[in-house]
Amino acid sequence: LYLKVQIAMRRLILTLCALLGVVSLSAQSTPQQWIAEVNSSLGERYAFGLTVTVGADDEQQTLHGTLKVEGDAYYLMLGSMEVYSDGRLRYEINNERKEVTEDRVDLKSHDLLTNPTRAFTFVDSEFQMSMRTMADTSGRYIDLVPRDDIGMSSITLAVRRSGQRVMPEAISYFYDGDVVMIYLHPLDSSSWKLPRWNKSAYAAYDIVSFL
C-alpha cells in the first residue's frame, strides 16, 4: 500500500510539474510568438466582417463592411466604397461619385484598409513591441510603435486564443490626433469566391489613374 501511495504521489508531482511548465511557457510567450500564431491561424484565405470607427467619441463615425483575402489578392467593401486588388494593383471604387481610382499597392503599408494582406506581418526591424494581458487571460493587447516614420504614432492589436488558433479581434491605428479602430468578426471562408476587378462592370464610372 505504501509503495502504491508513493507511485501515485510521484505521478501527481510529475503532472503538476508538467502543468506548471505549460503555464510558465505561456507566461513567457512574446508578442512575436502571438503574431506568428495569428498569421498561422489565418492562413492564405480568410474573411472578416468589419466595424470601423474614426475620430473621437463626440465626433465618431462608424462604417460597416467585409474583407475577403486570398493569397495576395483581396476584396474590401466598406460603406459605399469597394476595393479590388490582385496584390500588385489596387482599384478603389467610390460608388457615390461613380469614380474608380487605380494605383499600385503600397507594399510597405501595414494599414488593414490600405494593404490588408500585410496587416498582421509585424517584425522587430520595423516595430518596437510590447504586450498586455486581457482581463480574462485568454487574449493579449500587442502594442507596436513604428521605428520609422510611417504616418502613425502606434498600433494596438487585440488577439485572443481559442483552442489551437489565435485570432485578431481588433486593431487600432493612432495618428496625430486621430484614432481609427477596426473590430474584426470572423466569417466562414469556405463558401465564397473572391470578387475580382472587372473593368466592364464599372464602364460608366470615371477612372482616375496613378499608374
N, C-alpha and C positions, 0 to 999 in steps of 0.2 A: 504493500500500500504506500509506504514511504517513497519507494522508487517511482511509483506511478505519479505521486504528487510532485516529485522533483521534475519529472519529464513534462508534466502539464505546465508547471511554473516556467520552465525553460522555453516551452513553446509560446507561452503568453508574453514572456520578455522579448523573444525574437520578433513576435508580431508587433508589439509596441514599438520596438526599435525601428522596424520597417516603416510603420506609420509615421513616426517622428521624422524619419529620413525623408519621406514624401513631403511632409509639412515643411521641413527645413528647405528642401529644394524649391518648393513653391514660393516660400518667403524670399528666397534669394533670386527668383527669376527676374530678368531685366526687361526694360522697355523694348530692347531689340528682340528678345525672345517672344514677347507678346505680339509685336508687329509681324515677326516671321510667321507666327501661328495664324494671324489674321489672313495673310496672303495665301498660306497653305490651305486654310479653310475655304476661302473664296474660290480658288482655282481659276480657270480660264473663262468660265461662264457663270454669270450671276446677275441678279436683278434686285432692285430696291424700289420701294415706294419712298418718296421724299417729301419732307415738310421743311421748307426753308424760311427762316425769319431773318429780316435785315433791319438794322437800326436799333435804337434804344427803346425801352419799354413804352415811353409816351408817344413815340412815332414809329412803332414797329409795323412792318409789312410782312405778310405771310403768303407764301406761294406753295402749291402742291404739285407733285409731278411724279414721274417714274424715270429710272435709269436702268438700261439694259447693256451689259458688257459681254462681248465675245472675243477673246484674244485682245488684239489691239484696237478692234472696232467697237463702236458704241452708238447708242441712240439715247438721247435725253429729251424729255418733254417736261417743261416747267411753265405752268400757267399757259399763256398763248404762244410760248416760244418752243421751238423744236431745234435740236442739233443732231446732225448725222456726221459720223466720222469713220474713216477707214483706218485710222491710226496715223495717217500722214496728212490728209486734208480734212478740213472742218467746214461744214455748211450750217450756218446758223439762220434759222427761219423766224422772221417776225411776221406772224400771221395777221396781226392787226394792221401793220403798214404794208403788207404784201411785199415783203422785201427779203432777199437772200443775201447774206454776207458770206463769201467764201474766202478762206485763209488757210495757211499752214498751221498745223497743230504746234503749240508751244510745248516742246518736249521737256523743257525744264520746269514747267509748272507742276505744282502739287495740289492745285485747287480742284476739288471734285467737280465743279461746274465748268472748268476750262479744259482739264485733262484727266478725266476720271480713271483712266487705266493706270495712272501713276499716283493716285490719291493716297495710297497706303504704303508706298515704297520709300519709306524714310530711312536714311542711312546716316551713320555717325559723321561722315565727312561734310554733310550738309546741315545737320541739326544737332543742337545740344539737347539731350533727352533727360527727362525726369519722370517719375511715376508716383501716383497716389492711389491708395486702395479705396474702393467704394465701400459704403457702409455695410453692405451685405457680404463683402469679401469675395464675391464671385466675379467682380469686374474691376477694371482699372481705368484711371484717367492718366493718359500719357501726354505730358506737356512737352512741346517741341519749340525750341527757339532757333530760328534760322541763323547760321553762322555768317551768311552774306545777306546783303540787302535784296530781298525778293518782293518787296512791296507790302509785306505784312510783318507785324511785330512778333506774333506767336501763333501756334496752332494747338488746340487741345482735342485729342482723340479719345472718345469713350468706347471701351471694348468690354465684352463680357464672355465668360466661358460657359458653354452649355454642352455637357457631355464631352466629346472629343474635339469639339470645334470652339474657336474663338471668333466671335463676330463683332463688327463695328456697330455701335448703337447711335453714335452722333459724332459730328466733327464740327469744331468751331474755329473760325478764322478771325483773328484780331488785327484790324488795321488801325491807322491813326484816327481814333475817334469813332470808328465803326466796327460792328461785330456782325458776322454772317454765321448763323447757326443752322446746321443741316441735320435733321433727325432721319435715321435710316430704318426702314421697315422691310425685312427680307421678303421677297416674293419667290414663288415657285418658278424655277428657271427651266423646267423640263418640257414645258408645253409651247413656249413661244418661239417664233422665228425672228431673228434680229432684223428690224427695218433697215433698209439700205437707201442711200441717196439716189433719187430718181429725178433727174432734171426736168423731164417732161411733165411730172406731176406738179411742178411749180412754174410752168411756162408763162403764166400770167403775172408772175412776180418780177419786180425789178431786181437785178443782180448787181451787188457791189463787190468787186473783186480786189483782193490784196495780194494776188498771186503774181 
